[in-house]
Amino acid sequence: MGLYHDRVLPHLINVAMGVKAIRPIRQRVAEGLTGDVVEIGFGTGHNLPYLPPTVTRLHAVEPNARSVGLAAERIARAPFPVEFAGLDGQHLKLADDSADAVLCTWSLCTIPDPVAALREMRRVLRPGGELHFVEHGRAPDANVRAWQDRLNPLQNRVAGGCNLNRDIPALLAAGGFAVTQLDTYYNKGEPKVFAWIYEGRAVAAP
């Protein structure tokens, strides 16, 4: 399992998360990002081409060294510095109120303690800063939810800890965020158990 998760899985995820159907979502989620941005779950850098020129620095958090290696060409092409700010979204090596924005795409499904990670995101955000997010998670249809629950143990094992059935709005609220914009939909071309999407923005709750 170590070889699979450390060496093979990053290549599989790199391909799966680079498909054409996902690119417009990345474009939308990146819109409006500016200044110093923290990205939780940097992966292989698929978001880099979509970050606007208003971004001046990216602090990338990514636990898998192989994924970082696969991102080398994308990092080299980035028009801003990409600095690695640790391995664990649950314990960010960044000062309070130090980030203009946080970007999190398809990562809350995998972080062992997503509420702890969200509290860390809230901590590092400057007053008025936004969390831009897109996640897959718990579907609204009972039959789809039932299959998500059935398949989740297998998904967890083969997809590096990914969970199919997390309630993303509930996690955001528990992590101290207030959602200001939210679109939900089944992403076309994917089986519904994987495809229910939460896309939006949030700010620190008062």
FENUR-V556455 format. One record per pair of residues at least 24 apart in sequence whose C-alpha atoms are under 10 Angstrom apart, sorted by the first residue. I is the first residue (numbers start at 1). J is the second residue. If there is no record, write none. Layout:
i;j
I;J
I;J
This chain:
i;j
1;157
1;158
1;160
4;158
4;159
4;160
5;64
5;66
5;157
5;158
5;159
5;160
5;161
6;63
6;64
6;65
6;66
6;67
6;160
7;64
7;65
7;66
7;67
8;66
9;66
9;67
9;158
9;159
9;160
10;43
10;44
10;64
10;65
10;66
10;67
10;68
10;69
10;70
10;159
10;160
11;44
11;66
11;67
11;70
12;159
13;43
13;44
13;67
13;159
13;160
14;43
14;44
14;45
14;46
14;67
14;70
14;71
15;44
17;43
17;44
17;46
17;47
17;106
18;44
18;45
18;46
18;47
21;187
21;188
21;189
21;190
22;187
22;188
23;47
23;49
23;50
24;50
25;50
25;105
25;134
25;187
25;199
26;50
26;51
26;105
26;133
26;134
26;199
27;51
27;52
28;132
28;134
28;199
28;200
29;103
29;104
29;105
29;131
29;132
29;133
29;134
29;199
29;200
29;201
30;55
30;103
30;104
30;105
30;132
30;133
31;132
32;101
32;130
32;132
33;100
33;101
33;102
33;103
33;129
33;130
33;131
33;132
34;58
34;99
34;100
34;101
34;102
34;129
34;130
35;99
35;100
35;101
36;80
36;81
36;98
36;99
36;100
36;101
36;102
36;125
37;82
37;98
37;99
37;100
37;101
37;102
37;103
37;125
37;129
37;130
37;131
38;82
38;83
38;84
38;85
38;92
38;94
38;98
38;99
38;100
38;101
38;102
38;103
38;104
38;121
38;124
38;125
38;131
39;84
39;85
39;89
39;101
39;102
39;103
39;104
39;105
39;107
39;121
39;131
39;132
39;133
40;85
40;86
40;87
40;88
40;89
40;90
40;92
40;102
40;103
40;104
40;105
40;106
40;107
40;108
40;111
40;117
40;118
40;121
40;133
41;87
41;88
41;89
41;103
41;104
41;105
41;106
41;107
41;108
41;110
41;111
42;67
42;68
42;71
42;84
42;87
42;103
42;104
42;105
42;106
42;107
43;67
43;68
43;69
43;70
43;71
43;105
43;106
43;107
44;68
44;69
44;70
44;71
44;72
44;73
44;74
44;75
45;69
45;70
45;71
45;72
45;73
45;74
45;75
45;78
46;71
46;74
46;75
46;105
47;74
47;103
47;104
47;105
48;74
48;75
48;77
48;78
48;79
48;80
48;82
49;74
49;75
49;77
49;78
49;79
50;78
51;78
51;79
51;80
52;79
53;78
53;79
53;80
54;80
55;79
55;80
55;81
55;100
55;101
56;80
56;81
56;82
57;81
57;82
57;83
57;99
58;82
58;83
58;84
58;85
58;99
58;101
58;102
58;103
59;83
59;84
59;85
59;86
59;93
59;94
59;99
59;102
59;103
60;84
60;85
60;86
60;87
60;89
60;103
61;85
61;86
61;87
61;88
61;89
61;92
61;93
62;86
62;87
62;88
62;89
63;87
63;88
63;89
64;88
88;112
88;117
89;113
89;114
89;116
89;117
89;118
89;119
89;120
89;121
90;114
90;115
90;116
90;117
90;118
90;119
90;120
90;121
91;116
91;117
91;119
91;120
91;121
92;117
92;120
92;121
92;123
92;124
93;120
93;124
94;120
94;121
94;123
94;124
94;125
95;123
95;124
95;125
96;120
96;121
96;122
96;123
96;124
96;125
96;126
97;121
97;122
97;123
97;124
97;125
97;126
97;127
97;128
97;129
98;123
98;124
98;125
98;126
98;127
98;129
99;123
99;124
99;125
99;126
99;127
99;129
99;130
100;124
100;125
100;126
100;127
100;128
100;129
100;130
100;131
101;125
101;126
101;127
101;128
101;129
101;130
101;131
101;132
101;203
102;129
102;130
102;131
102;132
102;133
102;201
102;202
102;203
103;130
103;131
103;132
103;133
103;134
103;201
104;131
104;132
104;133
104;134
104;135
105;132
105;133
105;134
105;135
105;136
105;199
106;133
106;134
106;135
106;136
106;137
106;162
106;197
106;198
107;133
107;134
107;135
107;136
107;162
107;163
108;133
108;134
108;135
108;136
108;137
108;162
108;163
108;166
108;167
108;168
108;171
108;172
109;135
109;136
109;137
109;156
109;161
109;162
109;163
109;164
109;165
109;166
109;167
109;168
110;156
110;159
110;160
110;161
110;162
110;163
110;164
110;166
111;160
111;161
111;162
111;163
112;161
112;162
112;163
113;171
114;166
114;168
114;171
114;172
114;174
114;175
115;170
115;171
115;172
115;173
115;174
115;175
115;176
116;171
116;174
116;175
117;175
118;171
118;172
118;173
118;174
118;175
118;176
118;177
118;204
119;172
119;173
119;174
119;175
119;176
119;177
119;204
120;175
120;176
121;175
121;176
121;177
121;204
122;175
122;176
122;177
122;202
122;203
122;204
122;205
123;176
123;204
125;203
125;204
126;203
126;204
127;203
127;204
128;203
128;204
129;202
129;203
129;204
130;177
130;179
130;180
130;201
130;202
130;203
130;204
131;177
131;178
131;179
131;180
131;200
131;201
131;202
131;203
131;204
132;181
132;199
132;200
132;201
132;202
132;203
133;182
133;198
133;199
133;200
133;201
133;202
134;168
134;182
134;183
134;184
134;197
134;198
134;199
134;200
134;201
135;166
135;167
135;168
135;184
135;195
135;196
135;197
135;198
135;199
135;200
136;163
136;164
136;165
136;166
136;167
136;168
136;184
136;185
136;186
136;187
136;193
136;194
136;195
136;196
136;197
136;198
136;199
137;163
137;164
137;165
137;166
137;167
137;168
137;169
137;193
137;194
137;195
137;196
137;197
137;198
138;163
138;164
138;165
138;166
138;167
138;168
138;169
138;193
138;194
138;195
138;196
138;197
138;198
139;164
139;165
139;166
139;167
139;184
139;185
139;186
139;192
139;193
139;194
139;195
139;196
139;197
139;198
140;184
140;185
140;196
141;192
141;193
141;196
143;193
144;191
144;192
144;193
144;194
144;196
145;192
145;193
146;193
147;192
147;193
148;192
148;193
148;194
149;193
151;193
152;193
155;194
163;194
164;193
164;194
164;195
164;196
165;193
165;194
165;196
167;198
168;197
168;198
168;199
169;198
172;202
172;203
172;204
172;205
173;202
173;204
173;205
175;204
175;205
176;202
176;203
176;204
176;205
176;206
177;201
177;202
177;203
177;204
177;205
177;206
178;202
178;203
178;204
178;205
178;206
179;203
179;204
179;205
